[in-house]
Amino acid sequence: MKEKPALNFWQIWNMSFGFLGIQFGFALQNGNASRILLTFGADVHQLSWFWLVAPITGMVIQPIIGYLSDKTWCRLGRRRPYFLLGALLTSTALVLMPNAPHLATFIAPMLIGGGLLMIMDASINISMEPFRALVADKLPEKQHALGFSVQTLLIGIGAVVGSWLPYILGNWMGISKTAGAEGLVPDNVVYSFYLGAFVLLAAILWTIFTTSEYPPEPLTREEEKEKQKSFTIPKIMVKLLLVQFFSWFALFSMWVYTTPAVALRFYGTTDPNAASFQEAGDWVGILFGIYNGVSAIIALTLPLVAKRLSKKVTHALALAIGGLSLLSFLFFTDPHLLIIPMIGIGIAWGSILAMPYAMLASSIPPKKMGVYMGLFNMSITIPQIISGIFSGLILKYFFANNPILCIIMAGISMFLGAISSLFIKEIRK
């Protein structure tokens, strides 16, 4: 196989730009799904069950899409047809989700909202997995770390704006931050979802129209022989599973419980229809935007650090900083000071989005990149499923209904991920 030509920064930027839109929509979901579901009538102990739809759909969808995109070739290429399909479906779900009460005739808004959350996650996964494979498709191995870091940069930019948008619309643009009636979503959140749908679709179309793909090459004799062999999992993928488990268990707990934790600890309320609860939700959006912004800032420095320290040590340090930051939630009494731990969480998030994929990409057969990346996604979804099943029970029976302790549990899990990373044996070429 011929060596792929190196791409310049802006070519890499264009091929990854759709990820900005995906993360814009994903950030709106992460920052607002809990309070939307609580507004629709969900109990705080049920939140993790609703959030289960995200990892379950991802676990099912991504390997299938990876396999199909490996086998696809048409006028749009290999990966781009799936970008477009996922964008259209996700945009539709973003428009419909905050309007679930208006769609409810025979089914409770909570169930409609949960169903739309499932559709949104499935649709995001249709687009997301091929973007990971596209980096390995288009770039030579020496640019893999840069490619995934540029994706992280764009993910961070999209997530910052998506996370901050409800706060910006409500506090700077004069759009109402309270719902017209109990059980409805505030206007600033509804319009944020509408804008998110537009940005997601536009960003993915940008990648589709600015990026070409290499046509499939005929298999060599050696590759034909390799094709006959049974499917094998690279050793480094196995080693990464434990790191991924602890990292994503922590992230899922943080996403689910930060809003109720901040509302209870800093605003003194558990009532999702209270103005102070909505204020807490808007502030959590700002906090989530900060950690995503930090991940964007440090994204392009990660390859440089990894070149000096190795990818596994870089990842271990980042996860340790993230773990310490989550634990520090216990020591703050002013919600505005939570900006400080969000900086550390951003460092960990930036590494989580880039380093595992950079370590893995060089060990995967190029013609099976999609399916391997899809299978690797199970290291993301399984810990989220486990967290979703058990964290609500842990909150109720062990944490005395105090969601801040779920954040502390997430910090400990992130530390365990850092320790696990040090046991990976990297393949250096």
Stockholm file with secondary structure:
# STOCKHOLM 1.0

chainA/1-429         MKEKPALNFWQIWNMSFGFLGIQFGFALQNGNASRILLTFGADVHQLSWFWLVAPITGMVIQPIIGYLSDKTWCRLGRRRPYFLLGALLTSTALVLMPNAPHLATFIAPMLIGGGLLMIMDASINISMEPFRALVADKLPEKQHALGFSVQTLLIGIGAVVGSWLPYILGNWMGISKTAGAEGLVPDNVVYSFYLGAFVLLAAILWTIFTTSEYPPEPLTREEEKEKQKSFTIPKIMVKLLLVQFFSWFALFSMWVYTTPAVALRFYGTTDPNAASFQEAGDWVGILFGIYNGVSAIIALTLPLVAKRLSKKVTHALALAIGGLSLLSFLFFTDPHLLIIPMIGIGIAWGSILAMPYAMLASSIPPKKMGVYMGLFNMSITIPQIISGIFSGLILKYFFANNPILCIIMAGISMFLGAISSLFIKEIRK
#=GR chainA/1-429 SS CCCCCCCCHHHHHHHHTHHHHHHHHHHHHHHHHHHHHHHTTCCGGGHHHHHTHHHHHHHHHHHHHHHHHHHCCBTTBSSHHHHHHHHHHHHHHHHHGGGHHHHCSSSCHHHHHHHHHHHHHHHHHHHHHHHHHHHHHHSCGGGHHHHHHHHHHHHHHHHHHHHHHHHHHHHTSCCCSSCSSTTSCCHHHHHHHHHHHHHHHHHHHHHHHHCCCCCCCCCCHHHHHHHHSCCCCCHHHHHHHHHHHHHHHHHHHHHHHHHHHHHHHHHCCCCTTSHHHHHHHHHHHHHHHHHHHHHHHHHTTHHHHHHHHCHHHHHHHHHHHHHHHHHGGGGCCSGGGGHHHHHHHHHHHHHHHHHHHHHHHTTSCGGGHHHHHHHHTHHHHHHHHHHHHHHHHHHHHTSTTCTHHHHHHHHHHHHHHHHHHTTCCCCCC
#=GC SS_cons         CCCCCCCCHHHHHHHHTHHHHHHHHHHHHHHHHHHHHHHTTCCGGGHHHHHTHHHHHHHHHHHHHHHHHHHCCBTTBSSHHHHHHHHHHHHHHHHHGGGHHHHCSSSCHHHHHHHHHHHHHHHHHHHHHHHHHHHHHHSCGGGHHHHHHHHHHHHHHHHHHHHHHHHHHHHTSCCCSSCSSTTSCCHHHHHHHHHHHHHHHHHHHHHHHHCCCCCCCCCCHHHHHHHHSCCCCCHHHHHHHHHHHHHHHHHHHHHHHHHHHHHHHHHCCCCTTSHHHHHHHHHHHHHHHHHHHHHHHHHTTHHHHHHHHCHHHHHHHHHHHHHHHHHGGGGCCSGGGGHHHHHHHHHHHHHHHHHHHHHHHTTSCGGGHHHHHHHHTHHHHHHHHHHHHHHHHHHHHTSTTCTHHHHHHHHHHHHHHHHHHTTCCCCCC
//
